Amino acid sequence: MPCTCIAVIDEKLAPMNGRLGVRFTAERAGTLLSTALLVVEKVNPRGKKPPGLLAKFCPICGTAYEPPETQPIEAADAEGH
């Protein structure tokens, strides 16, 4: 991980019984990348689920993450995954 923001913020939130949500993604080198979780809330309960978001930069300090290669869900479904 290019920055330590998640660990620093978690340390400060610990006395208040809190922590940041994180998302783990696999990197090309076979390791896991921990990024801050960007939550997208569903507004209309009868509507479809909104897409998830992958951060390309740390939302706290702005350091660039190296995001994994991804493809839209529709493309993965079309390929039979």
C-alpha positions in Angstrom: 0.0 0.0 0.0 1.5 3.3 -1.0 0.3 5.2 2.1 -0.5 4.5 5.8 -3.7 6.6 6.0 -6.0 3.7 6.8 -3.8 2.5 9.7 -3.4 6.1 11.1 -7.1 6.8 10.9 -8.0 3.4 12.4 -5.7 4.1 15.3 -7.4 7.5 16.0 -10.9 5.9 15.7 -10.1 2.9 17.9 -10.8 4.8 21.2 -14.2 5.7 19.8 -15.0 2.1 18.8 -14.6 2.8 15.1 -12.6 2.0 12.0 -12.6 2.7 8.3 -14.2 0.2 5.9 -11.6 -1.3 3.7 -11.7 -3.3 0.5 -9.0 -5.9 -0.5 -8.1 -6.4 -4.1 -5.5 -8.7 -5.6 -2.5 -7.1 -7.2 -0.6 -8.4 -10.2 2.3 -9.4 -8.0 0.0 -11.8 -6.0 -0.3 -9.6 -3.0 -3.4 -7.9 -1.5 -4.0 -4.1 -1.8 -6.1 -2.6 1.0 -8.0 0.5 -0.1 -10.5 2.7 1.7 -14.0 1.5 0.9 -16.2 3.9 -1.0 -19.8 3.2 0.0 -22.6 3.7 -2.5 -26.0 3.7 -0.9 -29.1 2.5 -2.7 -31.6 5.4 -2.8 -34.7 3.8 -4.2 -35.5 0.5 -2.4 -37.3 -0.9 -5.4 -34.5 0.0 -7.9 -31.5 -2.1 -8.8 -28.3 -2.2 -6.8 -25.9 0.6 -7.6 -22.4 -0.3 -8.9 -19.4 -0.4 -6.5 -16.6 2.1 -6.8 -12.9 1.4 -6.9 -10.7 4.2 -5.7 -7.7 5.2 -7.8 -6.4 7.6 -5.2 -6.4 7.5 -1.4 -9.4 9.7 -0.4 -7.5 11.0 2.7 -4.1 12.0 1.3 -4.5 11.7 -2.5 -1.7 9.2 -3.1 -2.3 7.1 -6.2 -3.3 3.5 -5.8 -2.4 1.1 -8.5 -5.8 -0.3 -9.3 -6.3 -3.9 -10.5 -7.4 -4.5 -14.1 -11.2 -4.7 -14.1 -14.0 -5.1 -16.5 -17.6 -4.1 -16.3 -20.0 -6.7 -14.7 -22.0 -6.9 -18.0 -18.9 -8.0 -19.9 -18.0 -10.6 -17.3 -21.6 -12.0 -17.5 -21.4 -12.1 -21.3 -18.2 -14.2 -21.1 -20.0 -16.7 -18.7 -18.0 -15.9 -15.5 
